[in-house]
Amino acid sequence: TTRMAIRRLRTSVPKKGGSNDNSSSNSDEGKSVVWKILSLVAFGLVILMATDAIELKLSVGSSEDGKASQEFGAGVEQKPKHDDDASNKAAAGNTGDSESTPGGDAPVPAPTAVAAADPTPTALDPVPVEDPPVSAPVAAVNTETPPVPGNTDRVTYNRRGQPMSDADRQAMITKWGSWTLVDTKERPKHDFYKEYPNRDVPRDKFPSNAWQIDKDYLAKFLPESLALVQRAQEAILAEYGKTEGTFEERSAMFYVEHISRQELNATVKGLERSGRGGKQEGRPSTYQGGWTTANGWEGLKRRMLHAVMTEDSFVFAMGGHSASAGHGNHFQQSYTLQVQWILEAVFARMGVRHQARNFGNGGLGTVHNGFGAGSVYGPDVDVLMWDSSMTEGEHAAPEVMARQQILGGVKVPAIWTFRASTAKQLFLHADADSGYVGSGYFGIDVGTSLAQIQSMPWAMQYVRCDNELSQLCRKNEYMGRCWIDRDDYTPTTEQKKEPGGRARWHPGNRIHQVTGRVLTFIFLRALKEALTEWQEAAGHELSDDAWHLTERYEKIRNKVKSMGDDQGSCSDEYGAKHGMGYVCNYGMQARSEFTPRSYPSHTSIRSLMRPEMKAVLGEAPPNAYNPPDVFNPDLHPPTGEIDVLNIVEAGVDFQSVLSPDYTDFYKKPAFAAPPKVPIGKGASLHTRSGDDFCDGSVDSFCNRGDSQTCLLYGHNDGRNTIMIDNLSGWLVMNLPDLKNGYIAMKMDSWHWPEENPKTEGWTTINNQRRLKATRFEDDNYVLVGNTTASSRRGLGKRKVNEHCANFVFEYAIDGKITALNKTEITERLEVVARVVEVITLLDDPNYTGGRGKEVEIAIRMRGCPRLSGKVFAQVMSTGHEAEVKMRSQDESKL
């Protein structure tokens, strides 16, 4: 069985290894060997580590392309009904903070700390295609399909804070303040910014009624925005008991150090936190908010100012492993989504659509996504973070992920990471805006007794404990449940009490929240400084040079393209070692079936297929019920504790904001010519339920099929697959804009033949009943032979797999077929990371003459019967003026 993910390369680099040989070769082995099938999976990897305790169930779901995006908060939870009218009126009448103008990190009176509650510890075409078998329809639980995450012209933030009584809400507003500003003037509603490169509108081109040039409005908007940012910071500080002293003293746990170029260049050790047994080693800032450079800090501020000025989106994306994904917790409790949990409401008040995307995958690193980061993570990422040290010890993986996001998307993101070498190398050699994220543990007390822990602020409890209390902390580290009854659906599968996957290396939600607050505070500090600069500008008139990004983007991108082989780790690892140096200096595009992924309906391999090919795969079943989830108290602090979300949401009704459309980045095939090889009939789709809603954000809503045992878990993590075997025939796709002649596929090789139900009972390719004499005359032979079982998944040294003597792997590029026997394909595969195998299919910079061209690519395996024995492969290809996104694994079983 072979998994497949398609990659499209943007630019060319001469490279060895791509074969266009049209010959077919067979093995001369005559002895009885294992008959294995290869199941083709759509790019995405769900191979759990042998030690990973996460339990994953495979369920399936789908929705159609082109549907409107859901409103903010629609995919999260439904609060119990309560009357907000009184609180909104109270908010509208409260002007306490609306006229204040805090500058920079100027202190404001510290709010009175709320007493902590005592917790109780818990001990189409001329080519003939037979009609595919008709599958039994899936029983529809809901007739209404939820909207596909993507784009509408405008969206409105839906409050997701927990319910409060009118009296409690009024008391909160009196103490903390609220947003009171209402813009009563008619403003442009259309997205006029997109007419300019990177939305860099010249000041004299703003419409006459634009709020950005309305001095009277800005005189109210800027102080109100600064007050909101300061309110959010103070709420976070109070949440962790930091209520005494100056602002600088209280916010020390979130302090971000600025390191000079000279010091960064000279420093070898201490840039990352380290130490065992509670001993902290490294720069103090690595246990606070982290460090960056003056250049990196300026770049972060400018991106935020640009987002506000142009009503753009502001996207934070994280790529990592199971721990950073938040396994063991609700998806919304992961630190990445805790950023959106707080910042989304703040940005929405300023006309910005904010989204955080958690792209963590259990048992994997980031290379499988990193080689095509600009497509998979999204072309609109403003800040990218790597967090996969448990599965990627090498330096090249986080570096290529950052390079590809810079080269392969629309925006050039700031790089904030847990790998200091990446931040250092990209800054020194490309002037990239980079930084290292600290732990925030500087401000977290160590628990030495149960009484002391219970006296701490609620958010700080059970985060750090001495060795004698480590088990107590561990038992109280998580909050979560698998189901809460709702009126419109009752699970057909018994639900667990709490989410699984709580391995010792998977932090609980309390620890995730600390990291999330560190990142949130970093962004808030940068936003406040940016807004302060705007407020202090004469007449609130900022020059274009103060906030435009095009020049900055081009400078960084060009320097990354020009980085030499001796600069950074990428060229040594992927160039010299694997012969794929183009991934280091040229942007790539990719398609995948793995989840999560940005704009799921645009980034799937299925988006490259003809309707006839899609029909063979069939539809994924829907989620068992529609969003939102009912209110889940485990996503919120206990009543009476500091509730940062409710504090930042307080105020008048939210107004709609623009939802900029970046989906035109993903080009689609035209299918102007008929397919050049026969479309196969034996492929099957294995994906998450509602996979078109698996975008990694707070609002994602997938993996909620009837068979799930923890429907509220919410995780998007899925190595979804398109499976084919030796009887499946050709899997055919079109790359819409191949320019520089690079196509590659990522493979896995450990699936059983029985995992492809489509070919059950078949004995011939496509289950054809008689032989036909065509130029594909070998398509219809009857397969016979012996079979031997092999290990399901080995992670050791690669070896030649045991296949039948006639095993052949074939790929066709615009109808030109290349055949590889089992030895040849093993030699062609490159193992670039644990469980990530890659094969280059085309390496010809002159293939299209440098012009965009739609190219058909097809893959199949033949020569062996559908018998027991297991092998799985995942394939990917790349092309479009970008580079490959590849994967590999430690043992190739193709």
Salt bridges, closest charged atoms under 4 A:
GLU29 OE1 - LYS822 NZ 2.76
ASP52 OD1 - HIS506 NE2 3.82
GLU55 OE2 - LYS57 NZ 3.17
GLU55 OE1 - LYS496 NZ 2.45
ASP65 OD2 - LYS668 NZ 3.61
GLU77 OE2 - HIS636 NE2 2.50
ASP84 OD1 - HIS82 NE2 3.02
ASP84 OD1 - ARG169 NE 3.89
ASP97 OD2 - ARG231 NH1 3.16
ASP105 OD2 - ARG525 NH1 2.28
ASP105 OD1 - LYS528 NZ 2.97
ASP125 OD1 - ARG610 NH1 2.65
GLU130 OE1 - LYS681 NZ 2.74
ASP183 OD2 - ARG187 NE 2.79
ASP191 OD1 - ARG199 NH2 2.86
ASP200 OD1 - HIS306 NE2 2.82
ASP214 OD2 - LYS185 NZ 2.92
ASP214 OD2 - ARG187 NH2 2.94
GLU234 OE1 - ARG250 NH1 2.58
GLU239 OE1 - ARG517 NE 2.86
GLU257 OE2 - ARG283 NH2 2.63
GLU263 OE2 - ARG283 NH2 2.79
GLU272 OE2 - ARG419 NE 3.90
GLU281 OE2 - LYS279 NZ 3.62
GLU298 OE1 - LYS301 NZ 3.79
GLU298 OE2 - ARG302 NE 3.96
ASP312 OD1 - ARG199 NE 3.70
ASP312 OD2 - LYS411 NZ 3.25
GLU344 OE1 - ARG160 NH1 2.67
ASP380 OD1 - ARG357 NH1 2.89
ASP382 OD2 - LYS411 NZ 2.96
GLU399 OE2 - ARG403 NH2 2.63
ASP431 OD1 - ARG261 NH2 2.43
ASP431 OD2 - LYS555 NZ 3.76
ASP431 OD2 - LYS559 NZ 2.52
ASP433 OD2 - ARG303 NH1 2.66
ASP433 OD2 - ARG552 NE 2.94
GLU477 OE2 - ARG474 NH1 3.05
ASP488 OD1 - ARG486 NE 2.57
GLU498 OE1 - ARG502 NH1 3.32
GLU529 OE1 - LYS301 NZ 3.55
GLU533 OE2 - LYS301 NZ 2.70
GLU541 OE2 - ARG203 NH2 3.90
GLU541 OE2 - LYS215 NZ 3.12
ASP544 OD1 - HIS548 NE2 3.86
GLU573 OE2 - LYS577 NZ 3.74
GLU573 OE2 - HIS578 NE2 3.55
GLU593 OE1 - ARG606 NH2 2.72
ASP629 OD1 - ARG486 NH1 3.99
ASP629 OD2 - ARG704 NH1 2.53
ASP634 OD2 - ARG481 NE 2.72
ASP691 OD2 - ARG606 NH2 2.58
ASP699 OD1 - ARG160 NH2 2.94
ASP717 OD2 - HIS327 NE2 3.02
ASP725 OD2 - ARG866 NE 3.89
ASP737 OD2 - LYS667 NZ 3.06
ASP737 OD2 - LYS739 NZ 3.82
ASP737 OD2 - HIS880 ND1 2.89
ASP748 OD2 - ARG3 NH1 3.23
ASP748 OD1 - LYS746 NZ 2.45
GLU755 OE1 - HIS751 ND1 2.52
GLU755 OE2 - ARG792 NH2 3.36
ASP778 OD1 - ARG860 NH2 3.51
ASP778 OD2 - ARG862 NH2 3.07
ASP779 OD1 - ARG860 NH1 2.45
GLU810 OE1 - ARG860 NE 2.57
GLU810 OE2 - ARG862 NH2 2.97
ASP814 OD1 - LYS676 NZ 3.86
ASP814 OD2 - LYS853 NZ 3.57
GLU830 OE1 - HIS578 ND1 2.92
ASP843 OD2 - LYS15 NZ 3.96
GLU881 OE1 - LYS739 NZ 3.38
GLU891 OE1 - LYS893 NZ 3.82
